[in-house]
Amino acid sequence: MTHDDTRDTQATRDTAGGGTAPTVPASLTSLLASFDTGAYVVDAKGAVVAVNARAEKLLGRPAADFLGRDAHELLHRSRYGATLPRAQCGMRRAYMAGRTVQSDEEWFERGDGSLVPVSWLVTPCRTDDGAARTLVLFHAPRDPEESRTPGTRFSSPLPELERLALLAETTTQLTATLDVGQALRRLVRLVVPQLADWAVVDLVTERGGVHRSTVVHAGNGGLVRREDLEGPLPAVPEDSLLPLARALRGVSPALAGPPPPQPAADSSPLAAEQSRLFAESGIHSAAVAPIRGVREVLGALTLGRVEQTEAFTADDLPLLEDICRRAGLALDNARLYERQRTVAETMQRHLLPQLPHVPGLEMSARYLAAPDASQVGGDWYDAFVLSDGATALAVGDVVGHDLDAAAGMAQMRNVLRAYAWAREEPPSAVVSRLDRAAARITDVTMATLLFARMSHAEDGRWTLSWTNAGHPPPLLVTRDGEARFLTGGHGLLLGTGLDRPRPDEETEVPPGATLLFYTDGLIEEPSRSLDEGLELLRANAAALAEQPPARFTDLVLERTRPAGNDDDVALLTVRVPVE
């Protein structure tokens, strides 16, 4: 048995999860090994049951990546990398119907995420064990690991249908994200290697400088990033005729080639940096276009050709300009989103208080904004020293996720501070007065609140008394890792309009214990129950009992907050001294 035969046999056994794939006849293994092209076999549901070594090589995937996986979901893509809808997959329809079908100009995704064009043939096969399966044979016209043939990757100009398809995919891909970095990664993947061997994105920074943000080129099996060519660029001369300088000033797209040796008419530092780029990359032909936003130039996109002998022509520039126009709108939106998010977080953090210094107590607090820039939530925390020397602790959540909620949070906090300071009352009395007043002197319609007093007795004991207006219960964690929720003191949330008595609860806080107050964004997630979220929090906090308060707070937040959470989170941690 040859080495490849051995690999093909193994490919029918090992699965990605380390288990065992369904046993297939030895005759099928031998059949796959006999093909000098990529081949795999799927079962009646479309899952791969066997694959040959040639397929592993062409697609850059080990056998374990294939076995047990749905072949369509794993491999089949549009020419721009989008997952092909099942309804449009002729291959899947063929093997579901048990017919022999072939096709050209299809695309598979390799293990590193790059695309490879393939021609395939699908045919039903019945093996020795009587099972009905489907054999898929595919050929890659260009083996990713072999040298490229000039003229096979792109033409100048691109055919009209392909041009329209590329522009449509550019719009779809770039408008689907509000992250600048991700938008840039999608942009270069759309144009390399479809239009060029190299892509360079230079962005104008918020302070007016220029940063070479992305430099990538087509390599064997995917895009290769050249971080050594990235970084800040010299200033753009106002009178420079360099195509990049003109693009960064908003002038129309232009063709470019390697800059002439110095000295030259343009001997600026920017021209020198461009010379370095062309020398390092080997680009012999380039096209440069400005990336314009709604009000300003955001940067420039440079496409370069190295291995293709065909140079860019003026006919290529309209397509490049259309791509950059779409990229500019997407980047403009992403930058606006990031600005809004920064402003929102800054405003929210300024509304939240500085923690007081209380002898003996260690305190730490965190606020994490919602992912959406517009979701400046009403989550808040507070801690302040009362007139009788006790320490007031509060955490709350004003209903809503907008600027009104943030403003209402600030109003609620200020009224609570005033009432708590004015009289030496139990927490329930303070919150009852706050509830009655909130509807008249604040814009808050409904909110939850946990308000507590932390008192230090002469004998050294620390006592917590609290009332809970519809808020998640605080968590008490002893220094030896026992954790329990303080479930007493529950009453109605604020804003119901019902005047009901509010209970108080009190407990002694053991030496070295930690109290954790938090909002529901820490524990709530649609895919799990509230009890599961609370139990996860309890287990995580218990395991972190020995961590310093600041570290404790950070790790609880990191380990407990749901990955898909779309709510903001506020946490307040208080630790009493050991003795």
N, C-alpha and C positions, 0 to 999 in steps of 0.2 A: 504494500500500500504506500502511495506517495505521501509527501508531507501535506499537500493540499487535500488529498483524500482523507487524511487523519483529521484535518481541520473541519472538513465538511461533515464527517461523522460526528465530531464533537458538537458542531453547530446545531445538530438535531437534538442535543441532550440538555445543554446548560441553558438556563433562563436568566433573565436580568435579575430576578429576585433570588437567585441561587438555588431554585428548586429544579424540577425536572419537567421538560416539555413533553407533550404526548409522544409516545413511541411511534416512530415511522419505520416502514420496511427498509431493509438494507438496500433493496433495489432502487429506492428513491434516492438514497444517499449517493449511490454510484451514478445514478442518472445526473444529479446536480454536478457532481465532480467532473463529468465528461464534457460539460459545456465550457467553451472558452469565452463566455460572456456572463454578465450578471444574471443570477437565477435565484428565485426563492419560490416556496410553495406555501399557499394559504389554505386554511380549512374552510368549511362552509360558512363561517361567520367573518371571514376575511382576516383572521389572525395568522401570523407567520408561524409555520411549524418546522421549516427547514430552510437553510440558506447556504449558498456556496461561497468559497473563499474569494472568487472574483467579485461578487456583490459586496463583500466586506471591504475590499480594496477600493472599488469604484466609489462607494458611498462613505468611506471613512468611518465605518461603524463596525465594532466587533459583533460576533454572532449574538452575544447576550443582549445587544440592543434591539435585535429583530424579534427574537423568539417570544411568542405569546402576545406580541403587540399588534394592534390593528394596522395593517400595511398602509391603508389610505391615510389615516391620521399621522402616521409616522413619517411618510415619505412624500406624498403627492402635494404639490404646491403650484400656484400660478407662477408665471415667469418673473413676478416681482416679489415673490416670497410669501404671499398671503395663503392661508390655508384654503384649499380648494373645497367648496361646498360638496357634500356627498352627492347631491342631485346632479352636479356637473361632472362627476367622475365616471368617464366611460369605462375605465378599467374595472371599477367596482361593479358597475351594471353588468359588465360582461361575465365576471366570474360568479355573480349571483344568479345570472340567467343560464350559466353553463354553456356559453358560446365562445367561439374563437374570434378574437378581435385584435387588431394591431393599430398602432398610432405612432406618429412622429411629432416632434416639437413639443414634447411634454417636459415637465421639470420635477426633479426629485431634490429633496433637502438632504445634504450630507450631515455627518455627525457634528461638524463645527458650525452648522447653521448656514453655510454657503449653498448655492444652488448649482445643479449640474443638469444640462439638457440631455434628455434620453429619448430613445425610440424603444417601444415595447411591444411585446406580443403576449397575449393572455390566451391560454387554452386549458380546457378541463382535462384532468387525468384521473384515472382510477388505478390505484396501486394494488399490490398483492393482497393486502388485508381487506380489500373490497370497499374502502372508504373513498368517497368522492372528494377530490381536492382539485386545486387549480394551480397550474404552473405559470409563473410569470418570468419571461425572459426579457432582459433589457440591455440596451447597448448605449454607452455614452460616447457620442461622436468625438468628444474631447476628454480624454482621461485627465483628471485634475493633476495627476502626478507626472504627466508627460509634458513635454514642451508644447507651447501653444503654436498653432499655425496662423501666420499673419492673415488678416482679413476675415477671420471667422467669428469675431466677437461683435463688431459693430460696423455699420456702413455709414456713409456720410452723403446726404442726410439720412436720418432714420425714416423708414417707410411711414406713411401717414397713419395707418391703423396702429402701428406700434407706438408712434409718437403720442397719439391720443390716449392709448392705454397707459403709457408711462406717466403722462400728466394726470390722468385720473387716479392712478395708484399713488402718485406723489401727494395729491390733495388728501386722499384717504389716510395715508400713513402719517403725514405730518400734522393734520388737524386732530388726530386721535390722541395726542399727548400734549400736556402743558408743562413738560419738563424740557428745558433747553438742551441738556446733554443728550437726552433720548431722541429729541428731534434731529439733532446733528447726526447721531448714529444712523438713524433711518434715512436721512438725506444721502449720506455717502454710500449707503448700501444700495440705494436706488440707481445711482449713476455709475458705480463701479461694480462689475466690469462692463455693464451695459453700454456705457458711452465712452469710458476712458479707463486707463490703467491706474491713474492717480487722481485723488480728489483732495483739495486743500480748502479749508474754511477759515477765513480770517474775520473776527468779529470786532466791532467798535465797542469799547467798554463804556460803562456808565460815566466815567470821567473823561471820555474823549480820546483815550489811547486806542491802540489796536493790538489784539491778542490773536496769535495763530492758534486757534482752538483745536483743530483737527487736521491731521495729515495721515492719510491711509493710501495703501496701494493694493492691487490684486496680487495675492500670493498663491501658492499651491494649496488649494482647498479652502480659501477664504480671504478675508481682508486682513492686512497687516498694518498695525498702527506704528507710526514713526514718532514716538514722543520726543526723540532727540531733536526733531525739526520743529517742535511746537514751542510756544512761549510768547512773551511780549515782543512786538515788532517796533522798530524805530518810528519816529514821527513821520507822517505823510506830508511831503513837501507840497505846497500849494501850486507850484508851477511845474511839477514833475509830469512828464509825458509817459512815464512807466504805466503799462496797462493796469497793474494792480492799484497804483496810486489814483489813476483816473476812476477805476471802479469804486474805490473807497470814497471818492468825492461824489459818486452818483452818476458818473458818465456812462453812456451806453456800453454794452458788451463789446469786447474786442478780442482779436487773435493775438497770441504772443508766442515768442520763441525764446531760446536761451539768450539772456542779455549779453551784449558784446563785452569783450574783456575791458577792464579798466586800464587807463582812464577813458571815459566816454562822456557824452553830453550830460548824462545823469550819473553822477558819482556819489549819490546820497547813500546813507546807511541802509535805507529801505531797498535800494537797487542792489546793494551788496548782499543783503539777506536773500533777495530773490535769486541772485547768482548762485548762492550756496544751495538753495532748494533745487534748482535745475541741475547743478553739478552732482548733488547727492542722489537725485532720483533718476537722472538720465533722460528727463523729459525733452523731446525734440520738438513737440508741438503742443500748444496750450490754448485754452479759451478761458477768458476771465469775464465775470459779470457781477454787477452789484446786487446785493441782497437788500432790498428796500422795504422798510416798514411803512406804516400809514403816514408818518410825519418826518421820518429821517432815514438815512442810510444805516443799516444795521451791520453791514459787512460785505464780504465778497466771496464768491465761489470760483475756484480755479480748477479746471479739469486738464489733465495732462496725459499725453500718449507717449509710450516708451517702446513697447514691443511691436506696436502696429506701425507699419511704414506709412499708412495713410494719415496725412495731416488734417487737422481741423480746417474747415473752410468757412466762409461767410454764411453758407447755408445752414451751418450748425448753430449759429448764434441765436436765432429766434427761439429754438427749443430750449437752449440754456437760459435765455431770458425768462421764458415762461416758467421753467422750474424754479428759478430764483425768486420770481414774483410770488409763487405759492409758498416757497420757503420763508420769504419775508413776512407774509401774513401769519404763518404759524409761529415764527420766532417772536414776532411782535406780541402775539397773544400770550406766549409763554413768559415773555419778560414782564408784561403787564400783570400777569397772574403772580409772578414772584414778587413784584413790587407791592401788590395788594396784600400778599401774605406777610411780607415784612412789616408793612404799616400796621396791619391788623395785630400781629404778634406784639409789636412794640407798644401799641396802644393798650393792649390787654395787660402786658407786663407792668406798664406804668400805673395802671389802675390797681394792681395788686400791691399789698403792703410789704414793707421791710419787716422782718421778724424782730421782735424785741429781745433785749438781753435780760434774761431772768436768771439770777444766781441759782445754780444747781440743775437747771433744765438745759438740755441740748435739743435744739429744734432745727428742722430742715423742711423745706417746702419746694414743690415743683409744680409748674404749669406747662402742659403740653397742648399746643393748639390743634384744632381739627385739621385734617389734610386739605380741605377746601378753603381757599383764601377768604371766601365770603363767610365762612362759618366761625366768626368770632363769637365764641360761646359765652354762656352766662355762668360757667363754673368758676368758683372763687374759694379762697381760703383767707383766714385772718387770725391774728394772735396779738393781743395787747394786754397791758397790765391795768387792772381795775383800781378804783379808788381805795379799796380795802386791802390791796396788796395781792389779791388773787390774780391768776392769769386766765383771761378769756380766750377760748379756742373755738373757732367756727369754720365750717366748710358748707358750701351750699351750691345750688344749681338753679338759676333762673331759667324758666322755660323759654326756649327759642334759640336760634343759632344765627344771630345777625348782630349788627351794631346796636340795635335796640336792646337786645339781651345783655350786651356788655355794659351799656349805659345803665340799665336797670340793676345789674349786679352792683355797680358802684353806688347807686342810690341806696340799695338795700343794705350794703355794708356800712355806709355812713350813718344811716338811721339806727342800725343795730348798735354801733359803737356809742352813739349818743344815749340811747336808752340804757345800755348796760352800765355806762359810767355814771349816769344820773342817780341811780338808786342801787342800794345793796339788796338785790332781789335774787331769788333762785332763777335758774335758766328758764323755767316754764313761764314765769311771770313776764320776763323780758320778751320772750318770743310771742306771747299772747298779745302784748301791747304792739309789737312790731306787726303782727298779722292784721290787727285792727287798723293800724295807720297806713299800711303799705298801699292799700287801694286808693287812698286819698292824697298821699304826699309823694308817691313814686309812680313810675310807669309800669311796674311789675304786675302782671296778671296772676301768675302762679309760680311757685318756687318750692324747692325742698331746702331744708336747713337742719344742720346739727349744731347746737350751741352748748358749750360746756364751760365749767369753771374748774380750774386746777388750783387746789389749796394746799398749803404746806403748814402742817401743825407744828407746835413747839417740840413735840417728841420726835420730830423728823419724818413722820409719815406724810405721804402725799395722797390726796383724795380727789377723785374726779366726780363731779356731779353734772348731769346733762339732761337735755330734753331733745327729742328727735321728731322733727316735723316732716315725716315722709321720706327720710334720707336713708341710704344704706348704712348699716350699723358700723360704728368704729371697731377696730380690732386691737385687742390687748395681747402683746407678745411678751412673755417672761424671758428673762435672760438665759434660762435653760431650754428655751425652744418650745414651750407650751403656748399655743395660740387659741384664743376664743373671742367670739364676737360679743360685744356688749349690746344685747338685743332689747334691753328694757328701755323705758322712757318714750315709747312710740306714741305719736299723735298724728293728727291730720296735717297734710302739707299746707303751706301758706296759700291764701287766695281762694279758698273754697267758699268764703262768706258765712261759714258756720261758726258760731261762738261756742266751742266745746272746751271743757277743762283740759289742760295739757299736763301730763304726768312728768315727774322728775325721777331720776334714778341716780344712785350713788354707789361708788365702789372704791376700795382702797387699791392704789397702784403699787405693786411690790417694788422693792429696790432693784434698780437696773432694768426695769421693764420698759417696753416701747409701746406707745399709742400711735395708731395709724388712722388718720381721717382721710377720706377720699371721696371722689364723685363717681357716678355710675359708669362713666366712660372707661374706667379701669376694669370693670368686670362684665359689662354687657356686650353680647355678640349674638347676632341672629341665629347662628348655627349651634349655640349651646344654651342650656337653661341658666337662669340666674343662680340657682343653687350650685351648678357646676362652676360658674365663675367665682362665686364666693369661696368654694372649697379650694380652687386653684390659688386664690389669693391667700387663704389661710396657710396652705402648705408651703407656698413660696416664702411667706413672711416668717414662718416658724424656722425654716431652713437658714434664714439670714439673721437670726436673732443676735448673733455675736458681731455683726458688722456695725461700724460706726453709723450714726444716723444718716449722714449725707449719702454714704455708700448704700445703706439699707434702702433708702428711698429710691435711688437710681435703679438698683437691681430689681426691686419689687415692680417698678414701672416697666422695666425692660422685659421681665419674665411673664408678667401678668396681662399687660395691655394687649387686647386682641390685635392680630396683624391687620385685619381688615376694618379696624375701628374707624368710624367717620365722625366721632365725637371728640370734644376736647376733654382733658383730664386735669384735675387739681388734686394734689396730695399734700398733707401736712403730717409730719412725724415729730413726736415729742418723746424724749427719753428722760426718765428720772434718774438721779444719781444712785450708785450702788448702796451707799450708806449716807 
